[in-house]
Amino acid sequence: MALPAGCRVSDAAGDPLAARVFAEPPHPYRSPFQRDRGRIIHARAFRRLAGKTQVFTHRYSDHFRSRLTHTMEVAQIARTVAATLGLDEDLTEALALVHDIGHPPFGHAGERALDEALRGHGLRFDHNLHALRIVEHFELRYAAFRGLNLTLAVREGIIKHSHDYSTAEHPELAAYLLDKRPPLEAQIIDLADEIAYLTADLDDGMEAEILNTEDIRRHVQLFERFYLPMKAEYPDAPDKLVFNEALKRVLNALVDDLIAETTRQVKAAGVSTLDDVRNTPYRLAAFSPAMEALRLEAKGYLYAHLYNCEELSRDHDEAERVIAELFEAWTANPSLLPPSYESRVEEEGAPRVVADYIAGMTDNFIMAQHAVFKGRHLDSLPHPE
């Protein structure tokens, strides 16, 4: 099922997508995208993903997915898809590993809270754009430059893998070819992400005993399609193991469909080069219409029965309150921020700097900060860099 070789991104010396803002000599045995992957894995912001919510917050057992373990699952799926389609596997894996690096604590509830807080100051929070700020500015690991000095292909993919931005609204992103579609290596990340969290959240929802097999069977046709033959094949197995067998096949079916439909789309559009991919007026990576309908059904079920359930809603409310209270307090008195953040306030404004500070926190750290805030004056808070 490999696509035409010209569709893949090149990491050859001199290729614009393999270029860095600060020139560096080539590595003797690692490609530019392999080096990017290593830099992402060693980044402080990447390590922090281990302490950030995927779906279940700090109150739950530590065997549920974190933002880091979710990221690893996305990388595994995306690399498999890239290998089958003949795309650049190292670039794809680097993009998968970095795709959630800009998320704040408390998952999507935290992102909503930060965005709402910034809206009051005429600003917004976008985890893709924040991820770009992390890799270009916040990570400090090299004497010669700020950030990670990643290739253009990775930086472009960070902002464009799941969203299209316009130059009119974001002139600061003009260097990232906003009038062009992203390469296929970036396009498949968003769909690998969908596959990973859909199947993982069904699994974690079952483990948390919020979801149950019979209810999933009634509402998720794609799961029922594989549960029945697995139950027939393993009639004496515990229900959770039959559930696992069915869910693995759901994941495989989604991956198979993504590969097949993306191949079909590329052929139907007559695409044979990277320029063709970029100039196609729509994204070529896709699920088939039938599979997309099944995916949306499953996603709708998760929203109705897991993400918005009463038990998790309490956690979301707590997360939003914690972030709102700390944001308001620190914005009103930025002298309480760590020196490295306080020094940026005059140039960037307190709201953006406070949002950056909060976005970098793990769930446990921000809860500890909030506990001190509620118990004593804010000037007693520790100031880690």
N, C-alpha and C positions, 0 to 999 in steps of 0.2 A: 504493500500500500504506500510505498514511498512516493512522495511528490517529486516533481522535477527538481533536479539539484539546484537550479538557479533560484528557487524559492527561499532557500535557507540563508541566514545571515552569515557573512564571511568574517572571520577573525584574522584575515591575512594582514600583514604589515602594510600600512598605508590606507587600509579601508577606513572610511570616516566613522563607521559604527564601532570600530575597535579602538578609536582614538580616545585619549584622556585630555582633560583640560590642561594638566601639567604633564609634559612629556616625560616618559620614563623609558629606560633601556629595556629591550625585550628580555623575558626570562628564558634561561637556557632550555627548560623542558616543560614549562606550563604555558598554556595559551592565555590570551588576555581575559577570556571569560572564566577560565579556571581560576585565575588570580582574583577576579571579582568575587567569585563564589567563596574563596577563602577569606577575603576581606570582610564579607558580610557575616560569615560564621563567627569570626573573631571580634565583631563589633559589640560594644557594650549594649547598644539598643537591641541587638539580636538576643543576647543573653537574658535581657529583661523580659522577653516574651514568655519565659518559663513561669513568671509570676503574674501574668495577665490573663484575665478571664477569656475563655472562648464562649461557653454558654453558662457554665456553673461557676459561681463565685467562691470566695474563700470559705464559705460556710460548709462546703461539701467535701467529700473525700478527695484525696489527692490522686485517685486513679482516673478521674475524669480528664478529658482533654484540656490542655492549656492552649494559649495562643501559639506556643512553641511547638507542641506536639501536632497541632493542626497544621502548622506550616510545614512540618516534616512530611505529613501525609500528602499535602498538596504537591510537594516537590517530587515525591515518589510517583504519583499519578502523572504529573506533567512530564517528567523525564521519560516515562514509558511511552506516552503519546508522541513526544518529540522523536524518540528513537524509531518508532514505527513509521512515522511520516517522513523520516529522513531529514529532520530539522537539526539545528545545533543543540545538542543535549546539555552542554555546559551552560550556555546562555539561558536556556529554558530553566534549568535548575537554579541558577543564580536569581532569576526573576521570581521563581516560586519562593525561594528562601527569603527574599526581601519584600514580598508583596504586602505583608501585614506589619512591617517594622514600624510604621507610623501610628499604629493603634494606641490609644490611651488605655488606662486601667478600666476595668469593668465592661469590656467588650463594647457592643454597639450602644448600650445605655450610657457609657462614659463618653462616647463620641457625640451622642445627642446632647448630653449635658454641656460639654465644652462648646459645641456649636451654638447652643442656645445662649450661653453666657457671652460669647463673643458677638453674637448678633446685637446685643444691647449696646455694643460699641461700634457698630457698623462693620464688623469683621465676621469671618467664617472660620470653621475648623474643618479641614478635609484631610483624611488620613493619608491619601496618596501624596498630596502636596507637602504634608508634614514629613512623610518619609523621604522626600527629595531633600528637604532642609536637613534632615538627619545625616544623610550620606554626603551632602555637599558642604555642610557647615558644622554640625554639632559634634560629630565624631572626631576626636583628637588623638591620632595614633602616629602621625608622621611629622618629622621636623620640617619638611620642605613645603608642606601645604596643609590647609584645613580639610576636613572631610576625608573620604576614602578614595577620592580620585578615581571613581569607577568609569568604565567605558561609556560612550554615548549610548550604545545599545541598551545597557542596563538602566541608565538614568532615564532614557526615553520610555522604556518599558515600565518603570516605576509609576510614572504618571498616566500612562496611556493604556495599561493592560485591561482596565475595567471601565474606563470613562473617556469620553472625547471632550477636550477643552478647546475653546476658541481663543484665537489671538486677541480678538477684540476685548474679551473679558479678562484674559490673562496675558498681557503683553510681556510680562517677565518670563514667560515660557516660550517665547518665539523661536528660540534655538532648537526646540524639540519637535520641529516639523509638524505643527498642529494641523496643518491642512492635509496631512497624509495619514493613511491608516498605519497602525503599528505593524511590525513584522509578525508573522505567524507564531514565532516563539513567544511573543508577548500576548497575542490573542488567545492562545490556548490556556493561559494562566487563569483567567477569570472563570473558564468553564471547568478546569481541574479543581478550582476552589469550590465551585458549586457541587461537584461530585463528592469532594472530600467532606464538606460540612453536612451535606444532606444525609449521607450514609452514617457518618460519625455521630450526628445529633440524634438520629434514630437509635443508635446503639447506646449513647449516654443517657438518653431519655428513658430507655428500658432499664438500664442499670440503676437509675435514680428512682425507678418505680413510679415515674410520672406517666409514662406510656406503657402500654401492654400489647402483647402480640395480637390478640383478637381485635382490638381497636385499630391497630395499624392495618391489619388485613382488610378490615371493612372500608378503610378510607384511602389506602394507598394501593392502587391497582398494580403498580410495578412490583411492589413487595409480594403481593398475593400471587402474582404470576410465578414466582420462584419458591414461595413457601410451600405450596401444595405438592410439587414434585419432591421437595426435600423431606417433607413430612412422610410421604410415601416411601422414600428411600431409607429413612431412618425412623421407623415408627416407634422404636423403644428409646430413642435418645431423649435426654432432658430438653424441655422446650427451648431453653436459652441456646442450646447448641444447634437445634434446628433453625432457630432465628438467625444465628450466626451464619449458617450455611446459605440461607436465603439472602441475607444482606450482602455477603460476598458476591453473590451472583448479580444482585442489583448493581453493585459497583462495577463489576465487569461489563454488564450490559450498557451502562452509561458510557464507559470508556470505549467499548467497541463501537457504539453509535457515534460518538464524537469523532473517532478516527475515520469511520466510513463516510459520515456526512461532510466532514471537512475535505476529504479527498474528492467527494462528488462535487462540492461547491467550487473547488479549485479547477477541476476539469471543465465544469459547466461554464465557468467564466473565462476559460481559455488562458489561464494564468500559468506562466512558466518562469517568471523572474521575480526578484524582490521588488523591482519597480512596479511590476504588474500588481503585486500584493498591495503595495502602498497606494496605488492609484485606483484600485477597485472602490466604488463608492459605498461599500458595506463591508462588514467584517466577514471573512471567509470561514473562520473557525465557528462551528455551530453544531447543535444537535438537529436531528431530523425533526420535522413538524410533529410526527407521532410521539417521539421520545420527549420533545420539549413539552408537549401537553402532559405527559406522565410526570415529568420532572416538576412542572408547576403545580400539579395536584399534590405531590409529595411535599413540596415546599409550603403550600397553603396549609396542609395538615400540620406541619411543624409550627407554623405561626399560630394557628388556632389552638393547638393542644400542648405545645411545649413553650415556645418563646414568650407567649402572652398568657401563660397559665398563672393562676393566683400565686403559687409558691414563688415562681421566678419574678413575678411582678413586684413582690415585696423587696427583692434584692435590687431590682431596677430602680425602684423609688429611693431606696437607701443610697445607691450609687449616685443618682442625680442630686440628692440632697447634699451628700458629702462634697461632691465636686463644686456645686453651686456655692456652698458656704465658704469653702477654702478660696475659691476664685474671688469671691466678693471681698473677703478679708485681705488677701494679699494684694489685690488690685488697689484697694483703698490705702494700703500701707506697704508699698513695695520694699521699704527698708527692711522688712522681715524676711525677704528672699535671701538665698545664699549670695555672697558677693559676686560670683560670676554671672548670676542672673540680674541682680540689681544694677550692675554696671551697664547693662543693655537697655535699661528702661528709658533713658533720655532719648536714645536714637530710635527705638522700636515701639515704645509705648508700653505701659504696664499691662494692659489686657493681653497683648500677644506674648509678652515674656512670661506672664503667669500661666497662660495656656501651654506654652512650651514646657514649663517646669512640671505642670501637672501631667501632661501627656507622657512624659518620660517615666512616671512612677509606676511601680507594680501595685497590685491590689493591696497587698499587706502593708506596703510602705505608706500609701495614702490613708489607709485606715488608721495606722499608728499616728500619722500627722493629725488626723481629725480627732482622734481620742485625746491627744494633748490639747488641741484647740478647745475641745469641749470642757476639759478639766482645768486648764490653766490659761494664762494669757498667751497670745500667739508669740510673744517675744521669747518664750521658753522653748520653742520648737528647734530641733536640731537642723543644721543646714548642710546636708551632704551635697557635694558637688555633682 
